[in-house]
Structure formats: C-alpha cells, structure tokens
Amino acid sequence: MTPKGPRRWTLGKVILVAFALCLTASGLTWTGWGRIGRRDTAAPYRAGSSPAHVQASPVPVSFSPASPSKEYVYAGGRLIATEEPPPGPANLRFVHTGGTSSFTTGYLQWDDTTENETGFVVESDQCGQTCTGWSQYGQTGQNVTTFTTPPLSSPPSYKFRVKAVTPSGPSGSSNEIDIYFMNATCWYEYINGKKIQVCTATSPCTTPTTLIISEFRLRGAAGARDELVELYNASDSSINVCTSDGSGGWTLAARTASGASAAPVFTVPNGTVIPARGHFLAVNASPTGGYSLSSHPAGIGTTAAGDITYTSDIEDNSGIALFKTANPANFTAENRLDAAGFSGAAGAIPDLYREGGGLSSVGTQNGDYTLYRKMTSASGGRPQDTGNNASDFQLVSTDGGFYGSMQAALGAPGPENLSSPVQRNSSFGMTNLDTSQGSSVPPNRVRDFTSDPANNATFGTLAIRRTVYNNTGGSVTRLHFRVVGLTTWPAPSGTADLRPMTSGDVQVQVQGVWRTVKGTTLVQPPAQPNGGGFNSAMSVSLPQPLAPGATVDVQFRLGLQQTGSFNFFINVEALP
C-alpha cells in the first residue's frame, strides 16, 4: 500500500567551586561566589589548577564577593581577587557580498554572548611576508553584531577577532577567522578549523525556487528572543546553496514592524546541502532568553539545535524574507525566494517581506506558539504555498489561547533541522492491524469510555491501530508521525476534541495470534500539558532498524475532551 498523502481516519557562572575544605584547613573561610586558584613559588599559577592544602600559618580571612567574574588567587599568605574577563563574542564569520578580480567586499558577523556590553571592537592582524600584529580595525555600538569591512584585496591575508567592551573592561576574544588569498580571485577562509573556498568571480548558478519558510516564531516562552526560522526544501532533489553574484550565500533578512527598514539576520553559506524534503533551522542564540527548544529530538542521538545561529532580535509582527544573495543591495523581489510577514505596515518594504496581505498580529505575549505552513490532503501532506501568508500559515500553541488578535489552535512548535527525519509518505504503506476487520471496529479502533480528566481524556480515549510497511528500500532508524490535521480545541459543537497522547506497548490478539503493538510517544519539548495537536510529532521506539520490507504495528492513542465526528491526519517522517 503506497498512499500519496497524509494518513487519514474519519468518523462520519555562577559555579561554586568546592575548594572550601582546603581553605578551612589553612584557617581561611569561604563565603561567596567565584573561582579560586592557587599560586606558589614552585610552579606558575594556572587558573583552575587542582586544589591542594596550602601550608601557611592559620590566618582567618573572610570575604564575600558578589561577582562570579572574580578569580581568587592564594599568594603570600592571602587571597588576591583578580577580575576574570567575561566570555567574548562567538561564531565570528565573514559574509561575502561581492567584489572584482582584485578585491572582495563583505561584512563580519558574530553572536553576542555578553549581557552588559557598551559596544564591540574589531581587531585585525594583516599578513603578507610577515604579520603586523593585532590592532584595532573598527568598532560598533551596543548590540550591533555586524561590521562592514573595507574592500579586502590580494595579496595580503587577514585575521579578524572581536571583543566586547564592558564597563569593567574588554571581554575575551571571539574565535579568530582567517582569510588567506590564494590568487587574485579565490581565497580560503578558516573558521574554527573549517576550511571553505570562496571565489569573487561570478559562477554559473541555477538557484532552485523550492526553498521556503516552513515554520517560524518571533517570540517564545522564554521571551522576545526565543526565536526560530525553519526552511524547507519543497522538492525531491537536494539543494546546494550557491549564488550567481559571487556573494557568500542565501540571506534571511527581517524588516522592522513599522516597515521603515530591513537588515540581514543570518546567511546560509554557499555549499550548504539541504536534502530533498529536508529542513534547515536557524535559531536565536542570545545568552539570555534565546531559543528554548534545543533539546527537541531530531535524528538518532541528535536534537533540533540550530544549523546556524544569530543574536539580533527580529521584531514582533514584522516580516522576514529569504534572498538568493548575501549582498543587501540585491535584496529585491527578483532575488527573493520566499517571505512571511504581517499585515499593518504599508509600502514597498512591507510588501517585499510578506506574501499577500500578510498575517494578523500575534501581539507580544510570551508562549510556546508557532506559525507553520498548513499540511493537508490537498497538498499531499506537504507545506502549503499558495503565495498568500494568511492562507498558508496556521497559528498553534500548547495552550490554544489568544495571541494578539489571533486564536491559536491546540498544537506545538515542531522545529526540524538537517538531522531531522523527513516526510516519507510515498515510501510507507499502512493497513489495518487486522485486515479481516473494518477500520472502525476492534482491534483496529478501540473506544475506551473510562474518564481520565487529568490526562485530557474526560470522555475516555480512542486507540487507532495500524501496521506500517517500510517500502523505502533501505533500513529505517527513526520513525515519526507528525499530526497535520485533526479536530481539536477549539472544536465546535458536534465535533470531537482530540488530544494525541503518549501510549505504551500493548499485546493484541489478531486472528488468534498475539502481536505487540508499539505505543507512540508525544515528542517534547515543548511540554504539552493539554495534549498534542497540530504539528505535534509522535515517535515510535525501534529496538533495531526497521529493515526494508519489514513491518511494525503501531498504536495512536487520543484523549477525548469532547465527543463528535472527527478527522485525524498524519505524515510519516523517517531517517535511514
């Protein structure tokens, strides 16, 4: 059995270092936070060295530091407090925007990991036959995490690093980025040890039009920077990111809510491969209040961490657009791959950062909500893209509440990255558990009237049991079922309110033979105290890879908060 669409069933530093014991043995007392080290004349002091009892006359010393940035060194019979610089910016990279055969243009971008900086200093070390040494190259203001470099020309090579400026002094350095010119048109970039070749000359590049924004939120339960932007390859072929203008990749930019201006947020680098029907995830990595769903399961041993990170705050109720270039001068309708934005603002910029009239406001309320593209039987269970954001995106949340002017349906964010299972509806078959019985009778469907309000089953439960066939031609290690359609809260009278829930394995007799039917687990985080809903995923634990041609019996258990006619649609997602 090889259905073409979704499965459907209907009816009708603050670290306290434990050196206190050693200090007490020497007559010292420890009361406070910070780091403690040891210095003596036998060896140079090294922060964090193994503690040892200090042989000194008992001299009671008491101190109560409040700052975890202080480092305490025992020297000369006393403790010396020294400032430890805060960590420096992270993930420094160079985004190429264009150039000629003799120079290249672009900007540096980094993640802000310092909470109280007043600005950033960019340092450079230029090397020809010899290197000049580190010196200040430029500076930016508070929370400004990009710096446009003057044209970089051959033959020198360049090294860059960034430090945050704080009231107590500079932070530590970011990672270094090294740009080595190999000839007049090409160079290598070394970022955290990863070697990437870049050429300024334009190259043939046929940009696919199948990469779309599939899910996003501009605020979450952790606050304004609990953001995610998920991209989806809506084709059956992999995408290799490339540009025809010689810039560094495809950039997602965001406009302000007022529509007055727009700025780059992140760039998907050239050479990035996004598999067929696969996803690419960008998340806000701000040190406080950033992306909160990094432990959401993905592939075997992986989670839905960002494939790329950023730290700038995308304003609520604004708009985002994906362009096939990293050069802001080329952020035009002709170079736009997709957009998702809100109504309200008018003019050329707002129209560029949305499709159609735009989405209604979701306000500024924190919560585990998301906007994701609808997946229906009409779209074959794939993200819908009609060119109208208001029609294509659905608002869901774990509480099913109101966000701004919009009522959310019950559901959950479902972030997916390059390691996540992909939709494989056409490669899996599904039949009744007992093929001799109809789909609406036991053991294929079982109605239990036992009331369980605490588990979102006031009117009992409904169990749907199916046999799933692996027709992929290869082994499967990860098997998910994503809920893409169901009747749930808010459900009108006469319509069932279904709540997908976790269930255990059960033994079921089928035509005289006992079979193990695997339960499904509601994938979390986020926590879903009201049960699952739209965009929730239900996973099956496979004790060993599901071989090609093999089957697994599966049960989907749904709590009922209201009775009536119902629909239940799922997509099959899998990884080899």
Stockholm file with secondary structure:
# STOCKHOLM 1.0

chainA/1-576         MTPKGPRRWTLGKVILVAFALCLTASGLTWTGWGRIGRRDTAAPYRAGSSPAHVQASPVPVSFSPASPSKEYVYAGGRLIATEEPPPGPANLRFVHTGGTSSFTTGYLQWDDTTENETGFVVESDQCGQTCTGWSQYGQTGQNVTTFTTPPLSSPPSYKFRVKAVTPSGPSGSSNEIDIYFMNATCWYEYINGKKIQVCTATSPCTTPTTLIISEFRLRGAAGARDELVELYNASDSSINVCTSDGSGGWTLAARTASGASAAPVFTVPNGTVIPARGHFLAVNASPTGGYSLSSHPAGIGTTAAGDITYTSDIEDNSGIALFKTANPANFTAENRLDAAGFSGAAGAIPDLYREGGGLSSVGTQNGDYTLYRKMTSASGGRPQDTGNNASDFQLVSTDGGFYGSMQAALGAPGPENLSSPVQRNSSFGMTNLDTSQGSSVPPNRVRDFTSDPANNATFGTLAIRRTVYNNTGGSVTRLHFRVVGLTTWPAPSGTADLRPMTSGDVQVQVQGVWRTVKGTTLVQPPAQPNGGGFNSAMSVSLPQPLAPGATVDVQFRLGLQQTGSFNFFINVEALP
#=GR chainA/1-576 SS CCCSSCEEEEECCCCBCSCHHHHHHTTCCCCSCBEEEECCSSSCCCTTCCCCCCCSCCCCCCCCCCCTTEEEEEETTEEEEEECCCCCCEEEEEEEEEECSSEEEEEEEEECCCSSCSEEEEEEEEESSSBCCCEEEEEEETTCCEEEEEEEESSCEEEEEEEEEETTEEEEECCCEEEEECSSSEEEEEETTEEEEEESSCCCCCCCSCEEEEEEESCBTTBTTCCEEEEEECSSSCEECCCSSSCSEEEEEEECTTSSCEEEEEEEETTCEECTTCEEEEEECCTTTCCCCTTSBCSTTCBCCCSEEECSCCCTTCEEEEESCSCGGGCSGGGEEEEEEBSSCCSHHHHHTSSTTCBCCCTTCCSSEEEEECBCTTTTTSBCCSSCHHHHEEEEESSCCEETTEECEEBCCCCCCTTSCEECGGGEEEEESSTTSCTTSTTTEEEECCCBGGGTBTTCEEEEEEEEEECSSSCBSEEEEEEEEECCSSCCTTBCEEEEECCCCEEEEETTEEEEEBCCEECCSSCCTTCCCBTCEEEECCSSCBCTTCEEEEEEEEEEEECSBEEEEEEEEEEC
#=GC SS_cons         CCCSSCEEEEECCCCBCSCHHHHHHTTCCCCSCBEEEECCSSSCCCTTCCCCCCCSCCCCCCCCCCCTTEEEEEETTEEEEEECCCCCCEEEEEEEEEECSSEEEEEEEEECCCSSCSEEEEEEEEESSSBCCCEEEEEEETTCCEEEEEEEESSCEEEEEEEEEETTEEEEECCCEEEEECSSSEEEEEETTEEEEEESSCCCCCCCSCEEEEEEESCBTTBTTCCEEEEEECSSSCEECCCSSSCSEEEEEEECTTSSCEEEEEEEETTCEECTTCEEEEEECCTTTCCCCTTSBCSTTCBCCCSEEECSCCCTTCEEEEESCSCGGGCSGGGEEEEEEBSSCCSHHHHHTSSTTCBCCCTTCCSSEEEEECBCTTTTTSBCCSSCHHHHEEEEESSCCEETTEECEEBCCCCCCTTSCEECGGGEEEEESSTTSCTTSTTTEEEECCCBGGGTBTTCEEEEEEEEEECSSSCBSEEEEEEEEECCSSCCTTBCEEEEECCCCEEEEETTEEEEEBCCEECCSSCCTTCCCBTCEEEECCSSCBCTTCEEEEEEEEEEEECSBEEEEEEEEEEC
//
